[in-house]
Structure formats: C-alpha cells, structure tokens
C-alpha cells in the first residue's frame, strides 16, 4: 500500500536488525511521531511516491540494498524526500559522502533519542513545506485561488484570505492598511480577479508617484484647452476604470484639492473632466491602500477627515512578516521557484539552516524584501554565500578571506575543545551537523580525528 493512500506525515524506518528497529520505533512513537517500520530497503521503495509527506530513517549497513543505495533510489522517486542515515561506523568521510549524496542528516548508532526526534521533526516540517509549495505551484490551490496569491499558513494570513473571499463579490469600497511591501496591491488584484468585476479593468494609480500639478488631470481627465498644453481630450484613470476596479495606492500622498474631488466621486459615482461641466457616471469599485494612519493625518490637517470616514467603511490590515514568521520559509520557497521559472534554471532547495535564519530576520521591507532575497539566492548572490574576493592591493586579504580565516579558526578551536565530537561542536556553534561537515571539508579540518557525536 502506498502512503499516498490516506496516510499522513510519518517516519519510514528501515533497519535489518529487528531489536534496533523496534527500539527506534518505540522511541519515536512515544514522542508522538507516526512510524512505519520495515526490515529492508526494498520495502521502503514500495511505500514511497513523489507526494507522500514522509521522511526516511535508514541504517547504512544492510544486506542487499544498503543505506546509500536506498538514498539514491529515494532521490530517483523524489529528490526532496528527506533521508536520515544511521550507522555504527561513523566517521567524517562517510558523513561527507552522505551529505554530498543528498542525505538530510547523518546520525550515529545508537542514536541519542532527543537528537533523533529533533532531527526527524525538522525533516518532517521541511517536507511539509516542500509539498505545500508544490501545491501552490501546480495549481491544486485553484480550489482556493486566494492561496495562490497570498501565500502562507499562519492564522493571520488565513483570516485575511477568508475576509478577501467574503469581499470579492461585494460592491463595497475597501481600504488596505499595511507597511511597505506587505502585498497591498496583490490583495487588491485578488479582490478584482476573483470577484464579479474580473472582466473589467484593474487600474492602478500610485498617488505618491504623480506630481501634484498633474494628479487631477491623471485621475479625472481633461478636455482640450482645459489648461496650457491640453491640446486634446484625455480620459482619466477613474473613467478608464469604469466597469472594473480603481486601485489608489499610497492614498495618504494625494493632495488635498484632489481629495475633495475624489470624495465626490465616491459619494456620487460621477466625474467631471477638467475643463468640462458635464457629469459622467462611472461604475467602479475603489480599493485604496495606505501605510499611514489616515485618522492621525486627518487630526493634523494633512488628510480630509470626511474622506477618511468614506474610505474607512471596511479596512483590512495586512500583517508584516515579523508577525507571521512561520510563513517566511514557505514564501521564500515560493519566490525561489518563481524566480527559477523566470531564469530558466532549477531552484536549489533551501537548506534548513537557511530557512531558520530567514525566519529569525525582521524583514523591514516585508514580502517585497523577501522576494528580492530569493532572487539573489537563486543567482548565488546571497550575502552569506562566498563572493568573489575584491583585493585592496598587493599582499592584502579581501574581507571574504579574512572572514573565512576567522571562521576556520573558530571551528578548529571548538572541535579541539570538544575532542573532535561533531554533534556537540555543531550544537555549540549553533549550526546543523550537515553545515559543519561541509565547512570542515571546505577548510580541510578534522580528518581522522573527528567523531560523529
């Protein structure tokens, strides 16, 4: 039976030693993990498909197909199924071989129960992230199209999507409030695309990007001769959006005279082009966006109070990333995949250590900043990745070379402090053992002296 047939997230445990297998299974089940235990690598392959929410825990030394052979076979089914290898004959060269072959992690036998459970929980979380991102990518999220636009599984994003679904077919104007880069235009486009006005135009106006002397002409249009240089009729953005949605971004930047005219549009649903007295009816929905507190601006006389009340019928707040950190790895993977499609290259799977580092950042630029970080990561320009050295002169070390020298010394000293034990060294340095193995290989450290503990 395939685990795709109704079985949830679980550990697929394989060890030819029945006593060891039972001991591991009991340890994992006592910690609340679901386990399917088998005695041979061949049995594992019968359980796996590309869409199972599974993690493989395998002994290395087994008769027939061993752990490395199983790793290769699992990667042929799906290269993003985490495989954790266990052996009683651990050494650094074998660990490096496992990591280079694509293993998620490498654990000594008998495994420390706490470390084993922690490693497998992280692997299960990563697998869930991979599968959720695939769901968004392949269009299975079409059952909830908002999930493909506003990516995330946090409570805040779930609430936002529910509200947008409710408002999509409503005719009510909406005010979107959120910091820079939180996705206000994405939310506005979703309201339009999945609502009853989807066949009409979505007309976006950035009120902060239009010179004050031109904004009324841009919004309301003008007749020939309305002002110097107005040689022919021009249809304004509001009239152009009739039948669809008008999106007014950075509405806090709109000059006060234009606010007076906008208030009349919102109340009467008519416009007058500059230089004309003829009222033109418009049928549109207005979605405005702001990063400022409009009521506070009104209190200072910087925004019309009556327009605040007119816009504030329904206000949706878009949460910043620091309030939904659990969404950051999923969003990063989503943007990484989109960037890979644009660049025509394969997207490297984010390392667990990278995902945790991303989750801990505050992201003042929010989703927009995270998207840019994914672009840089795809192109190998991530700030934590080695860059080409820039030499300041003959005999001088670049910043990269100096940084690497310090990193090498710290790793070397920490290994010596813990007698070459890999596990406690990685824990002391705050990195995963996989990361430590790769850095040891990079700096040629610990050969013949390090132990996997």
N, C-alpha and C positions, 0 to 999 in steps of 0.2 A: 504493500500500500504506500502511495506517495504521501508525504506530509502536506502536499498542496491540497489534499482531500480533507479539508476541515480541521487540520491540526494547527495549533497556534505556535507561537515562538517557543523554541526549545533547544536543548543541547543534544546533539547526536554524539554519543560517547562510544568509542571503539577501543577495545583492548583485548588481546587474546588470552590474558590471564583473568580467569573468572573472579577470583578473590579481589584483585585490584579493581576490576570493573565494578563489582558490587560496592566496594568501599567508596569509590568516586561517586557512583550513582546516589548512594545514601547521603553523602556529604552535600551534594548539590540539591537533592530533593528536600533535605532538612532546611536549606536556605530558601526554599520556595521556587526553585527552578524546575521546569519540566524537562525530563530526560528520557531519551530513547537510547537504550544500551544494546550494543551488538558485539559480536566476537570477532568479526573480520572486516577488513576494508571493503571487500566486495559488497557486503550487506549495506554499507553506508551509501554506496552509489545507487542502490535500488530505491533509497528513500529521498534522494535529492532531486529537485528541479530548480530552474532558474528563479522561481518566485517564492521559494519557501523561506519563512522567517527563522532560519536555523543557523546555528554555529556548530562546527565540528571540533570535538576534542579527541585527539588520536595519539596513541602510543606510536613511537617511531619504529622500534624494532619488533616487527611481527612477521610471521611466516607468510610466504606468498607476496601479496602487495603490501609493502611497508608504508610507514607514515609519509615518506617523501613521494612515493608513487601515488598514494591517496591524494596528497596535496595537488599533484599535477592533474589527477583525474577530476578532482572537485573544481579546480580552476577552469577545466575544459567545459564543465557544466555551467558555472558562473564564477568568474574571477573575483567577484565581490562577496562570496560566502566566506566569512572569517574561519580560518583553520588554526587551532591552537595545538601545537605539538608537544608531547611529553616524552621524556626519556630519562633513564637512569644513568646514562653515559654522557652527561652534558659537558661540553667544552665550547670555547668561544668559536673555533672554526665551524663546528656543527651548527651553532646558533646563527652565525652569519649566513651559512648556507641556507638555513630555513628561512631567514628573513629575506634574503635575496630571491628565494624561490617563491615568495609571496605569502609566507605564513603570517598570521596576525600576531602571534607571540610564541614564546618558547619557554617551557616550564620544566623544572627538574622533577624527577620522581624519587621519593614520594612528594607530591605537591603540597605546599603549605595551603591549608584549606581556605584561609582568609584571602590569600593572594589569588588562588584558583577561582574563587567565587567572584572576586572583584574583576579579574581579567575577563571572565565569561560574561558578566553583566555589561561591561563596557562593549564587548564584542556584539552582544545582542542589541544594545542601543544603536550601535553603528549600523548593523544590518537593517534595523527598522528604519533608520534614516535613509539608507540606500533605496529600500523598497518604496518608501513614501515619495521620494524624489522621482523614482521611475513612474509611479502612478501619475504624478503631475505631468511628467514629460510625455507619456504615451497617450494622454487624453482620457484615461479612465476616470479622471476627475470631472469629465463632462457632466456627470450626474449632479455635480455642484460646480458650475463654471466659475463661481467666485473664488474657489480654492486654487484655481489655476492662475488667478491674478494676484490675490492677497495670500501669499504663501505663509504657512505657519500652522502650528498645532497648539499654541498657547491659548489659555482661556480668553485673553484679551482679543486675539485675532478671531477666535471662534465667535465671540459676541459681535465683533464688527461685521463679520460676514453675514451673520443672522440678520442684523439690522439692515444691511445693504440689500439683502434678498427681499426683506419686507418693503423697503422703499423703492425698489427698482420700478415697479409698475405704478407707484403713486405719482401724483402730479405736483406734489409739494416741493417747493424750493428747499435746498439743503445747504447748510454751512459746514464745511470741513475744517476742523481745527487741529493743528499738529505742527511739530517742529520741522525745520528744513529737512527734506529727504525722507520723510515718513511715508510717502506714497499717496499724497492727496490727489494728484492728477490720475494715478492708477485707480483709486477708488471712484473718482468722478467718471472716468471712462467706463468702469464696470457698471455703474448705475445706468449709464446711457446704453451700453452694448447689450445688457441683459434686461432692459426694460421695454416699455411699449413704444419708445421713441427711437429704437435702434435703427430704423430705416431712414431717419432724418440725419442731419449733420451734427457732428460734435465739433463745436467751435471754441477753441481755447484762446484766451486773452490773458497775457501776463501784464497786470496793471502797473507793475513796477518797472517794466521794460519799455514803456511808451512815454515819450516826452510829454510833459504836462500840457504843452501847447497843441498837441496832436490827439490827445486821448478822446476828446469828444467827437472829433471827426472819425476816428477809428471805430468808436462804438456806435455812433448814430448815423454816420454817413453825411454827405453834403450834396447840395445842388450846385450847378455851375454858377460861379460868381459869388458864392457864399462868403469867400474870403480871398485875399490875394493869392493867386496861383491855382485856385479851384476852377479849372477850365471845363471840367465835365462832371457829370453825376457820378457819385461813388456810393455803393451800397455798404453800409456799416456792418460791423460784426453782429450786432444784435439782430438786425433784419436778416442777415445771412443765416443766422441760427434758427430762424423760424421753422417750426416743424420738428426741431431737434432739441439739442441741449447747448446752452451757453455756459462755459466754464470760465469764471473770473478768478484767476489765481492772484495771490498777493493783493487782495482787495483792500487791505489796510493802506496800500500806497496810492489809491485812487484820489485825485484832487477833490476838494470839497464841491466845486461847481458841478463836476461830473456826477458826484454822489446825489446831488439834488435831482438831476435828470434821470439817474438810474432808479431812484425811489419812485418816480412817476411811472417808469416802465414796469416796475414790479407790481405797482398798485393797479394800473390801468391796462397793462399789456398792449400799449401803443407807443409808437415813437414818432418824432418829427425830425427829419433830416435837417442839418444846419442849412439855413437859407430858405427854409420852407415852413409854411404854416399848416401843411396837410398832415393829418394824423394817419399813421399807417399801422393797422393791427398786426401784432406778432403773436404767434402761438409757440411758446417755448418754455422749457424748464431751465431755471437758473441754479447752477451749483457754484457756490463761491468758496474760496479757500483762503485761510489766513494762518499765520504763525504767531500773530499778536492777539492780545486780549482786547477785542473791539470795545467792550464796555469801559475798560480803563482808558483807552484812547478817547472815547466819547467824553469821559469825565474831564479830560484835559483839553477838550475842544478840538482834537485832531481828527475826529470822525463824527459824522452826524448820528445823534442819538436815535432819531426816528428810523434811520436806515439799519442801525443795529437791531432794533426791535423787529423790523421787517425781515431781516436775514435770519434772525435767531429763532425762527419757528421750530426748526429741527437742526440741532448741532451734533455732529459726530466727531468725537475725538479720536485721532489716530495715535496709538501709543508709540513712544520711541523704543528703539531696540533695547536700551538698558532696562526697560520694564518687561521685556519678553525675551530674555537671554536664551531660553530653551529653543527659540526659533532660529537662532543665528546659524548653527551648522546646517540646518535644512535649507535656509535661504542661500547660504554660501554655495552649497552643492548645486542648488537650482541655477544660480547665476553662473557658476562654473560651467555647467552643462550648456547653458545658452551661449556663453562666450565661445565654447568649443565648437558649437554648431556654426557660429558666425566665422570662426577662424578656419574651419575645416580640419580640425585636429581632434585627437582623443583627449578627453578630460581626465587628468590624473586623479584617483580617489584621494580626498583629503585625509591626511594622517590623523589618528586620534588625538595626538598631542597638539596638532594644529587646530583641530576642532575645539579643544578645550581652551586654547589660547584665544581663539576668536570669541568664544563665549564670555570670557572674562573681560574683554575690552568694552569700553563705554560707547563707542561709535557715535561721536557728536554729530556726524553727517548722516547717521541712521542708514536706511536701506540703500540710499544712493552711494554712500561711502563704502558699504559692504560690497556692492556690485562692482565698484572700481577695484576693490581689493581682489575679488575673484578674477577680474581681467588680468591684473598684474601677476597673480599666482599662475594662471594658465601660461603666460608668456615667460615665466621663470624670473619675474622681476619682483617677487615678494621680498620685502625688506629683510626677512630673516634668512633668505637663501643667499649663498655665496655670490657676490658680484665680481665683475672684472676689476682687478686692482688698478687704482689710479696712483701712479708714483709721483711723489713731490720732488724728486731729484735723485741723483746717483747715490746709492747706498742707503736710501731711506725706505722704510717699510710702509706699505699702504695701511689704511685703517683696518682693512679686512685682514691683512697679515698679522697685525698687532692683536686684533681681536681673537684670531684663531690661536695665536701663541698663548694668550691668557686662558682660553677655553681648554686647550690641550693640557696646560699646567694644572688647572683646577681638576680635570678628570683624572689625571695621573696621580695627584695628591690624594684625591678622595678614594681612588682604588687602593692606594697604598694604606690609607687609614683603615679600610675595611678588609685588608688582606686579600684583595683581588676579588671579593664576592660581588657578583654582578647585581643581584637583586637589591641588596641593601645600599649599594652605591647609587643605583638608579633612583631609589627612593629618597636618598639623602640629597641628590641633585635636583629632585623634583621633575624627572623625565621618565618616560617609559623605557623598559629594557630594550625594546626594539631600537629606540633612538640612541640609547647608549651603545648598543652593538655597532650601529652604523658609524657613530663618531669614533669609536675605538678602532674600527677598520680604517677610517679616514686618517687618523693620526698614528696608526700602526702601534697601538697600545695593547698590552696585556697578553700577548701570545704566549701560551704555555704557562701562564701564571694565574690568569683569572679563572674563577669558578662560578657556575651559574647558581648563585644562592643570594 
